[in-house]
Amino acid sequence: VLIAIGRDACTRNIGLQTIGVKINEKNGKVPVNDEEQTNVPYVYAIGDILDGKLELTPVAIQAGRLLAQRLYGGSSKKCDYINVPTTVFTPLEYGSCGYPEEKAIDEYGEQNLEVYHTLFWPLEWTVPGRDNNTCYAKIICNKQDNNRVIGLHVLGPNAGEVTQGFAAAIKCGLTKELLDETIGIHPTCAEVFTTMDITKSSGQDITQKGC
C-alpha cells in the first residue's frame, strides 16, 4: 500500500487577505518573484508555501538564509530553484538535478538541446545476475551554451550520493566536454556520466551486454 499524503498550504485563515497578499486559490500557495517577495512589497514567503517551487527542507533553509542576507547583509544573491539536487529514495533510487527533459524543451527549444543517455549495469548486480538494463542515466545539454549540462538524471543504486556530487559541478557550469575529459572511477555507477556517447536523437540502441 502506497500512501502519498502530501502537504496542505494553510494560508486561508491567517489574515493574508487583510493585508492584500494574493494566494493561488487552487492550492493555497503564495506566488512570489525571484526574491521571494509577494505582491505586497514588505511581505516575503519562503519554503513549501511557495507556488511552483520545490517542497524540500534544504531549499527552504537556503532561501531563508539568502533572503536574510539580502534584507540585512547587503547581498544580492538569489536562491537557485533550478539546479537543486533531489532524490526519490525508493529501493532503486532516482536522482536528478536541473531541468527535466520536458521543461528543458519548453525553456530552450528541442532543436537547441542534445540529450545523451544510456542503460548501465552496477558492479554489485553482476554476482546475483540481476537485469543489466534496469539502471538508466541521462544528461541534457544546451547546444547554444557550449553544451552546458542543464539536466542530470540517474536511476540506480546510491543515486542520491551520485547526484549530490554532480550538483556542485553543474553549479560550476559543467559541460559535456568536461565530462568527457573526466577520468571515471572504475567500476562505479557515476562513471557512466564520463563515457556517454549515444544521443536520443540518434535512435541508437542503449542496451548493455555486460558490466
Backbone torsions as a table, in degrees:
resi	resn	phi	psi	omega
1	VAL	NA	127.0	178.2
2	LEU	-111.0	122.0	178.7
3	ILE	-114.7	113.4	177.8
4	ALA	-108.1	90.1	-172.8
5	ILE	-76.4	-41.6	-179.3
6	GLY	76.5	-165.0	-177.3
7	ARG	-129.6	148.2	172.0
8	ASP	-104.5	139.4	174.4
9	ALA	-91.0	103.0	-175.1
10	CYS	-87.5	73.7	-174.3
11	THR	-114.0	-3.9	-170.6
12	ARG	-82.7	-15.5	-175.6
13	ASN	-125.5	31.1	-179.7
14	ILE	-116.2	10.3	173.9
15	GLY	90.6	10.4	-179.9
16	LEU	-60.6	-36.9	-179.7
17	GLN	-63.7	-27.2	-178.9
18	THR	-65.9	-35.9	-179.4
19	ILE	-101.3	2.2	173.1
20	GLY	87.3	14.9	178.2
21	VAL	-75.1	125.0	-178.6
22	LYS	-82.2	145.9	173.6
23	ILE	-127.5	161.5	172.6
24	ASN	-77.0	112.4	-174.4
25	GLU	-63.6	-21.6	-178.9
26	LYS	-73.8	-38.3	-174.6
27	ASN	-126.9	-1.9	179.0
28	GLY	77.9	2.1	-177.4
29	LYS	-83.1	164.3	-171.3
30	VAL	-106.4	118.5	174.0
31	PRO	-71.6	138.7	177.4
32	VAL	-137.9	166.3	173.4
33	ASN	-87.1	-168.5	-175.0
34	ASP	-75.8	3.7	174.6
35	GLU	-117.7	20.9	179.1
36	GLU	63.3	24.0	-179.8
37	GLN	-93.6	130.8	177.9
38	THR	-79.1	-174.9	178.0
39	ASN	-67.6	-16.7	172.9
40	VAL	-95.9	113.6	-168.0
41	PRO	-54.2	-30.4	-176.5
42	TYR	-95.2	9.2	178.5
43	VAL	-117.3	126.8	179.9
44	TYR	-119.4	157.5	178.0
45	ALA	-139.1	143.2	177.8
46	ILE	-137.7	162.9	172.0
47	GLY	86.7	-155.0	-173.0
48	ASP	-63.1	-15.8	-177.0
49	ILE	-76.2	-12.2	-175.7
50	LEU	-75.0	135.4	-179.9
51	ASP	-74.4	122.4	176.4
52	GLY	83.0	7.1	179.8
53	LYS	-108.4	167.4	-176.4
54	LEU	-72.7	138.4	177.4
55	GLU	-93.0	76.1	-177.6
56	LEU	-135.2	131.1	-177.7
57	THR	-57.5	-46.6	179.8
58	PRO	-60.6	-30.4	177.9
59	VAL	-66.8	-44.2	179.3
60	ALA	-62.2	-42.0	179.7
61	ILE	-62.4	-46.7	-179.9
62	GLN	-63.4	-44.7	-179.3
63	ALA	-62.6	-42.4	179.5
64	GLY	-65.2	-40.8	179.0
65	ARG	-63.3	-45.2	-178.9
66	LEU	-69.4	-35.9	177.1
67	LEU	-62.2	-45.5	178.8
68	ALA	-60.9	-39.4	179.7
69	GLN	-68.1	-34.7	177.6
70	ARG	-70.7	-41.9	-176.4
71	LEU	-72.4	-35.6	-170.9
72	TYR	-125.9	-7.6	-175.7
73	GLY	-117.7	6.9	177.4
74	GLY	75.6	12.1	-179.3
75	SER	-83.0	160.9	174.2
76	SER	-124.7	6.6	-175.8
77	LYS	-73.6	131.6	-179.1
78	LYS	-107.2	158.8	178.9
79	CYS	-73.8	133.6	176.8
80	ASP	-89.0	107.1	-178.9
81	TYR	-91.8	0.1	-178.9
82	ILE	-94.7	-54.7	-175.2
83	ASN	-86.9	62.3	-179.2
84	VAL	-108.4	116.6	176.6
85	PRO	-74.2	136.6	178.8
86	THR	-150.0	158.4	-175.7
87	THR	-140.3	143.3	169.3
88	VAL	-100.5	115.4	-172.4
89	PHE	-88.7	55.5	171.4
90	THR	-78.4	168.5	-179.5
91	PRO	-51.6	-38.2	168.8
92	LEU	-105.3	106.9	-170.7
93	GLU	-70.5	149.4	172.5
94	TYR	-122.2	128.7	178.3
95	GLY	-126.6	148.5	178.5
96	SER	-149.9	157.2	173.7
97	CYS	-151.2	132.8	-178.9
98	GLY	91.8	-151.9	-174.0
99	TYR	-80.9	139.6	161.1
100	PRO	-67.5	157.4	-176.4
101	GLU	-59.4	-40.6	-177.8
102	GLU	-63.9	-43.2	179.9
103	LYS	-71.3	-32.9	176.7
104	ALA	-63.2	-40.5	177.9
105	ILE	-63.4	-43.7	178.7
106	ASP	-61.8	-38.6	-174.5
107	GLU	-79.6	-41.0	-171.5
108	TYR	-114.2	-17.0	-175.8
109	GLY	90.4	131.6	-175.7
110	GLU	-57.6	-33.6	-177.5
111	GLN	-69.1	-16.8	-178.5
112	ASN	-98.9	6.3	-177.2
113	LEU	-117.0	150.4	169.2
114	GLU	-128.0	126.8	-177.9
115	VAL	-111.9	121.5	176.3
116	TYR	-104.6	140.8	-178.8
117	HIS	-154.4	162.6	177.9
118	THR	-164.9	153.1	165.2
119	LEU	-88.6	154.6	178.3
120	PHE	-149.6	162.9	-174.5
121	TRP	-121.1	106.8	179.5
122	PRO	-61.4	145.6	-179.0
123	LEU	-56.3	-41.5	-175.9
124	GLU	-69.2	-7.2	178.1
125	TRP	-92.7	-9.3	-175.2
126	THR	-72.1	-40.0	-178.5
127	VAL	-65.9	-49.3	177.9
128	PRO	-74.6	-6.2	176.5
129	GLY	71.0	34.1	178.6
130	ARG	-70.2	161.9	-178.0
131	ASP	-54.2	127.5	-177.8
132	ASN	-88.9	12.3	177.4
133	ASN	-132.6	41.0	177.1
134	THR	-101.0	-38.3	-177.5
135	CYS	-83.6	149.0	-170.8
136	TYR	-143.7	142.4	177.3
137	ALA	-136.2	145.4	-177.1
138	LYS	-151.0	140.2	169.6
139	ILE	-126.7	145.6	179.1
140	ILE	-113.8	123.8	-175.1
141	CYS	-117.2	141.6	177.2
142	ASN	-91.6	107.0	-177.1
143	LYS	-65.0	-25.2	-178.6
144	GLN	-82.5	-2.9	-178.5
145	ASP	-133.2	54.7	174.7
146	ASN	59.8	32.5	-178.5
147	ASN	55.6	40.1	177.4
148	ARG	-66.1	138.3	-179.6
149	VAL	-77.2	116.6	-179.8
150	ILE	-110.9	-2.3	176.3
151	GLY	-157.5	135.2	178.1
152	LEU	-133.9	133.3	-176.8
153	HIS	-139.3	138.3	179.6
154	VAL	-145.8	134.7	176.2
155	LEU	-120.4	109.8	-177.7
156	GLY	171.1	-179.1	179.7
157	PRO	-61.2	140.5	175.8
158	ASN	58.6	32.9	-178.6
159	ALA	-59.7	-33.5	179.1
160	GLY	-61.9	-45.6	179.6
161	GLU	-64.8	-41.8	179.7
162	VAL	-62.5	-47.4	-176.3
163	THR	-65.2	-41.3	-180.0
164	GLN	-58.5	-41.1	-179.7
165	GLY	-66.0	-45.6	-178.7
166	PHE	-71.6	-22.9	-179.5
167	ALA	-59.9	-40.5	178.9
168	ALA	-63.4	-39.6	178.9
169	ALA	-65.4	-39.3	178.4
170	ILE	-64.2	-39.7	176.8
171	LYS	-62.4	-27.2	-179.5
172	CYS	-87.8	2.1	177.9
173	GLY	92.4	33.3	-179.0
174	LEU	-50.4	135.6	176.7
175	THR	-120.0	165.5	177.6
176	LYS	-62.3	-37.8	179.0
177	GLU	-61.5	-41.5	179.0
178	LEU	-65.8	-38.2	176.1
179	LEU	-62.4	-43.0	-179.4
180	ASP	-64.5	-30.0	-178.6
181	GLU	-85.0	-9.0	-178.9
182	THR	-82.8	129.9	177.6
183	ILE	-79.4	123.7	-177.6
184	GLY	-78.8	155.1	173.5
185	ILE	-90.8	114.9	-177.1
186	HIS	-104.0	131.5	-0.3
187	PRO	-105.3	116.0	174.4
188	THR	-129.0	160.7	176.4
189	CYS	-67.9	-37.6	-177.2
190	ALA	-65.8	-21.5	-179.4
191	GLU	-58.1	-27.3	-175.3
192	VAL	-59.3	-27.6	-179.2
193	PHE	-74.2	-13.3	178.8
194	THR	-95.5	-2.7	-175.3
195	THR	-125.3	9.2	-177.5
196	MET	-68.5	130.0	177.2
197	ASP	-140.3	3.7	179.6
198	ILE	-106.2	126.8	177.5
199	THR	-96.0	152.0	176.6
200	LYS	-63.3	-36.6	-177.8
201	SER	-65.3	-23.4	-180.0
202	SER	-73.6	-25.9	-177.9
203	GLY	73.3	10.5	-178.8
204	GLN	-71.0	154.2	-179.8
205	ASP	-70.0	132.5	179.8
206	ILE	-111.1	6.2	179.8
207	THR	-68.3	151.0	-176.5
208	GLN	-107.3	145.3	-179.6
209	LYS	-101.0	-17.6	-178.3
210	GLY	-162.9	-171.6	-177.7
211	CYS	-78.0	NA	NA
